[in-house]
């Protein structure tokens, strides 16, 4: 790490660079008049340096906030840090087991109804722990989030917000003839040129527990990435919270790079964690910055700890849902492991009709805020939900893999007032069903239907799509993307220690062979999956 005394803050380095370039232009072949007439270029930002150069000792006066410290609302509590010790990666995390659904008899319940979910936080948490040689706690695994962390190259629809594709084959994980049904939902693409203006408000947790490079260091880099890759006319506002909340940056055009870098420099950790105050001020700021024809978003950047004010997701979600109805959508981004509250971050996003991601590396921050920027910030469908109906005459049992905490009452499928999922531009959403057919079923025979409902994020109009399900031939093999999804789901279920269904015969060796086969075929994402399986085989 560069010694503190010789480091130049990124803001100052940017000023020196800009001045130097201007001087070169004046004394080079370009005339001073030409330089004066040319539009100012947006200066480059070294976003990664905020993470790489983050020095926790710079903030020793602020300390850290172990989860065992009593908060200010309890007797004897101060809400302030009392020691600098950081928790271990597996210490004091909060995960809530969503359970594992079993097989369902369609003669009893032919309908399977759930909200679509594009969250990927559970997968990124698992990857973080596996990379450190630790098995993720079973309760941390939400299988659908692992499946949806991969891209299955479904074609985006052109004439509507969402499109359905269905693929069926004999399950690669059983030897009893069970079929696997892959239901894919793909959102329409939105190019950079088509993307509406963006008015984003960052609500940044600057409590003592954030004084870790993988927390506040990555948050600073994330904000810098936004400043670097949003359009010059888009706006960024920043609110921070610890014991209380305060505005750091009023809604500011991205072209004013210097003001945004000043705001990044102001992000310093210390104090308790009043998430409620931060969200209230953040939404107030977002309402002030609201643009009717823009994407209006609040991004919560936090480790999920809340120990002052309202601390539970249910009450906070009521406020978030109300703001969502007024056109402000939510993205929750978790940082850091150890004293991390995954449940709060996931539930705020789910109950507030938002999107939850977890950032563990600078590369993941770049993926979220650069490569997937339009998907992250641009919702195209609201309250998206699926209902699959299986014909009991040809299906003896079915099981939805994952989505346990996204279930919706069957009667609520057509109710537009029931909260469901928000889907961003170009997002893939995948659901897998294990289906057992009755013996007399013939190849291609109809076995059910998939119905999809949503509201357009553009004008709130109700939309729907339908796709028929048919029995796959008994010798139908899975295609590459299909096999990738099945292998990811099997890995997640194996690590979750989920109850086996049917004649399931899967272990890490089998999954490694599948992933190696996919990698050799050049399937996108297979290399990462292969590495993950290798890490799982030695993790403890």
CORZIGI-V428806 format. One record per pair of residues at least 24 apart in sequence whose C-alpha atoms are under 6 Angstrom apart, sorted by sequence separation. I is the first residue (numbers start at 1). J is the second residue. D is the distance in Angstrom with one decimal. If there is no record, write none. Layout:
# CORZIGI-V428806
i=I j=J d=D
i=I j=J d=D
This chain:
# CORZIGI-V428806
i=162 j=186 d=5.6
i=330 j=354 d=4.9
i=331 j=355 d=4.9
i=332 j=356 d=4.8
i=333 j=357 d=4.9
i=334 j=358 d=4.5
i=335 j=359 d=5.5
i=446 j=470 d=4.2
i=120 j=145 d=4.6
i=162 j=187 d=4.5
i=331 j=356 d=6.0
i=333 j=358 d=5.4
i=445 j=470 d=5.2
i=119 j=145 d=5.7
i=161 j=187 d=5.7
i=444 j=470 d=5.0
i=445 j=471 d=5.3
i=161 j=188 d=5.2
i=227 j=254 d=5.8
i=444 j=471 d=4.8
i=243 j=271 d=5.6
i=443 j=471 d=5.4
i=444 j=472 d=6.0
i=120 j=149 d=5.5
i=242 j=271 d=5.3
i=243 j=272 d=4.7
i=443 j=472 d=5.7
i=156 j=186 d=5.6
i=242 j=272 d=5.0
i=243 j=273 d=5.6
i=244 j=274 d=5.9
i=443 j=473 d=4.8
i=156 j=187 d=6.0
i=157 j=188 d=5.2
i=242 j=273 d=4.6
i=243 j=274 d=5.4
i=275 j=306 d=5.6
i=297 j=328 d=5.2
i=299 j=330 d=6.0
i=303 j=334 d=5.3
i=313 j=344 d=5.5
i=317 j=348 d=5.6
i=321 j=352 d=4.7
i=401 j=432 d=5.6
i=156 j=188 d=5.0
i=242 j=274 d=5.5
i=245 j=277 d=5.5
i=296 j=328 d=5.0
i=297 j=329 d=4.8
i=298 j=330 d=5.0
i=299 j=331 d=4.8
i=300 j=332 d=4.8
i=301 j=333 d=5.0
i=302 j=334 d=5.3
i=303 j=335 d=5.1
i=320 j=352 d=5.2
i=401 j=433 d=5.9
i=245 j=278 d=5.0
i=273 j=306 d=5.1
i=297 j=330 d=5.8
i=299 j=332 d=5.8
i=300 j=333 d=6.0
i=302 j=335 d=6.0
i=400 j=433 d=4.6
i=273 j=307 d=5.4
i=274 j=308 d=4.6
i=276 j=310 d=5.7
i=317 j=351 d=5.7
i=399 j=433 d=5.4
i=201 j=236 d=5.8
i=205 j=240 d=5.9
i=206 j=241 d=5.8
i=207 j=242 d=4.5
i=273 j=308 d=5.7
i=274 j=309 d=5.9
i=313 j=348 d=5.6
i=317 j=352 d=5.2
i=399 j=434 d=5.1
i=198 j=234 d=4.9
i=199 j=235 d=4.9
i=200 j=236 d=5.1
i=201 j=237 d=4.6
i=202 j=238 d=4.8
i=203 j=239 d=4.9
i=204 j=240 d=4.7
i=205 j=241 d=5.4
i=206 j=242 d=5.6
i=304 j=340 d=5.9
i=305 j=341 d=5.7
i=383 j=419 d=5.7
i=384 j=420 d=5.6
i=398 j=434 d=5.6
i=197 j=234 d=5.6
i=201 j=238 d=5.7
i=203 j=240 d=5.7
i=241 j=278 d=5.0
i=303 j=340 d=5.2
i=304 j=341 d=4.5
i=383 j=420 d=4.1
i=384 j=421 d=4.9
i=398 j=435 d=4.4
i=383 j=421 d=4.7
i=397 j=435 d=5.9
i=383 j=422 d=5.8
i=397 j=436 d=5.2
i=304 j=344 d=6.0
i=382 j=422 d=4.5
i=396 j=436 d=5.6
i=304 j=345 d=5.6
i=381 j=422 d=5.8
i=395 j=436 d=6.0
i=396 j=437 d=5.5
i=97 j=139 d=4.1
i=381 j=423 d=5.2
i=395 j=437 d=4.4
i=396 j=438 d=5.7
i=96 j=139 d=5.8
i=239 j=282 d=5.9
i=394 j=437 d=5.7
i=395 j=438 d=5.7
i=95 j=139 d=5.9
i=220 j=264 d=6.0
i=379 j=423 d=5.5
i=380 j=424 d=5.5
i=394 j=438 d=5.3
i=95 j=140 d=5.3
i=379 j=424 d=3.9
i=380 j=425 d=5.7
i=378 j=424 d=5.3
i=379 j=425 d=5.9
i=378 j=425 d=5.7
i=375 j=424 d=4.6
i=375 j=425 d=4.5
i=375 j=426 d=6.0
i=391 j=447 d=5.3
i=390 j=447 d=5.9
i=391 j=448 d=5.4
i=211 j=269 d=5.7
i=390 j=448 d=4.4
i=389 j=448 d=5.3
i=389 j=449 d=5.4
i=208 j=269 d=5.0
i=388 j=449 d=5.7
i=207 j=269 d=5.2
i=208 j=270 d=4.0
i=388 j=450 d=4.5
i=206 j=269 d=4.5
i=207 j=270 d=4.7
i=208 j=271 d=5.2
i=207 j=271 d=5.0
i=387 j=451 d=5.2
i=207 j=272 d=5.4
i=386 j=451 d=5.7
i=207 j=273 d=5.5
i=386 j=452 d=4.7
i=385 j=452 d=5.9
i=353 j=421 d=5.6
i=354 j=422 d=5.9
i=385 j=453 d=5.5
i=353 j=422 d=5.7
i=384 j=453 d=5.7
i=384 j=454 d=4.2
i=383 j=454 d=5.4
i=382 j=454 d=5.8
i=382 j=455 d=5.1
i=381 j=455 d=5.6
i=381 j=456 d=4.9
i=382 j=457 d=5.7
i=381 j=457 d=4.9
i=380 j=457 d=4.9
i=203 j=282 d=5.7
i=201 j=286 d=5.8
i=198 j=294 d=5.5
i=200 j=296 d=5.9
i=202 j=298 d=5.9
i=197 j=294 d=4.7
i=198 j=295 d=4.7
i=199 j=296 d=4.9
i=200 j=297 d=4.9
i=201 j=298 d=4.8
i=202 j=299 d=4.8
i=203 j=300 d=4.8
i=204 j=301 d=5.0
i=205 j=302 d=5.0
i=196 j=294 d=5.4
i=200 j=298 d=5.8
i=215 j=335 d=4.9
i=215 j=336 d=5.1
i=214 j=336 d=5.4
i=65 j=208 d=4.7
i=222 j=365 d=5.9
i=64 j=208 d=4.1
i=65 j=209 d=4.2
i=63 j=208 d=5.7
i=64 j=209 d=4.6
i=64 j=211 d=6.0
i=56 j=211 d=6.0
i=54 j=213 d=5.6
i=54 j=217 d=5.4
i=51 j=217 d=4.3
i=50 j=217 d=5.8
i=51 j=218 d=5.2
i=50 j=220 d=6.0
i=51 j=221 d=5.9
i=50 j=221 d=5.3
i=48 j=221 d=5.7
i=47 j=221 d=4.9
i=47 j=224 d=5.1
i=47 j=225 d=5.8
i=80 j=271 d=4.6
i=80 j=272 d=5.3
i=79 j=272 d=4.6
i=62 j=270 d=4.6
i=124 j=358 d=5.8
i=121 j=356 d=6.0
i=190 j=425 d=5.8
i=71 j=307 d=5.5
i=119 j=355 d=5.6
i=121 j=357 d=4.4
i=189 j=425 d=5.2
i=119 j=356 d=4.9
i=120 j=357 d=5.4
i=121 j=358 d=4.5
i=188 j=425 d=5.7
i=189 j=426 d=4.5
i=187 j=425 d=5.5
i=188 j=426 d=5.3
i=187 j=426 d=4.7
i=187 j=427 d=5.3
i=186 j=427 d=5.9
i=186 j=428 d=4.8
i=185 j=428 d=6.0
i=185 j=429 d=5.1
i=93 j=338 d=5.6
i=184 j=429 d=5.8
i=92 j=338 d=6.0
i=93 j=339 d=4.7
i=184 j=430 d=4.6
i=91 j=338 d=5.0
i=92 j=339 d=4.5
i=93 j=340 d=4.6
i=94 j=341 d=4.6
i=95 j=342 d=5.6
i=183 j=430 d=5.7
i=89 j=337 d=5.1
i=90 j=338 d=5.4
i=93 j=341 d=5.7
i=94 j=342 d=5.8
i=95 j=343 d=5.3
i=183 j=431 d=5.2
i=89 j=338 d=4.1
i=182 j=431 d=5.9
i=11 j=261 d=5.7
i=88 j=338 d=5.3
i=182 j=432 d=4.7
i=87 j=338 d=5.3
i=181 j=432 d=5.6
i=181 j=433 d=5.0
i=180 j=433 d=5.7
i=180 j=434 d=4.8
i=179 j=434 d=5.9
i=179 j=435 d=5.1
i=178 j=435 d=5.8
i=144 j=402 d=5.0
i=178 j=436 d=5.0
i=143 j=402 d=5.0
i=144 j=403 d=5.9
i=116 j=384 d=5.8
i=116 j=385 d=5.3
i=115 j=385 d=4.3
i=114 j=385 d=5.7
i=114 j=386 d=5.6
i=113 j=386 d=5.7
i=113 j=387 d=4.3
i=112 j=387 d=5.5
i=112 j=388 d=5.1
i=111 j=388 d=5.7
i=111 j=389 d=4.6
i=110 j=389 d=5.4
i=110 j=390 d=5.1
i=148 j=429 d=5.9
i=107 j=392 d=5.2
i=106 j=392 d=5.0
i=115 j=406 d=5.3
i=105 j=397 d=4.7
i=114 j=406 d=5.5
i=104 j=397 d=5.3
i=114 j=407 d=4.3
i=104 j=398 d=5.3
i=114 j=408 d=4.9
i=103 j=398 d=5.4
i=113 j=408 d=5.5
i=103 j=399 d=4.6
i=113 j=410 d=5.6
i=169 j=472 d=5.6
i=117 j=421 d=5.7
i=168 j=472 d=5.7
i=115 j=420 d=4.8
i=116 j=421 d=4.9
i=98 j=404 d=5.8
i=115 j=421 d=5.3
i=170 j=476 d=5.9
i=98 j=405 d=5.7
i=169 j=476 d=5.1
i=169 j=477 d=5.6
i=169 j=478 d=5.4
i=176 j=503 d=5.9
i=152 j=481 d=5.3
i=174 j=503 d=5.3
i=174 j=504 d=4.6
i=173 j=504 d=5.7
i=174 j=505 d=5.9
i=147 j=488 d=5.8
i=147 j=489 d=5.8
i=143 j=492 d=5.6
i=141 j=496 d=6.0
i=138 j=496 d=4.2
i=135 j=539 d=5.5
i=130 j=535 d=5.9
i=134 j=539 d=4.9
i=135 j=540 d=5.4
i=133 j=539 d=4.4
i=134 j=540 d=5.1
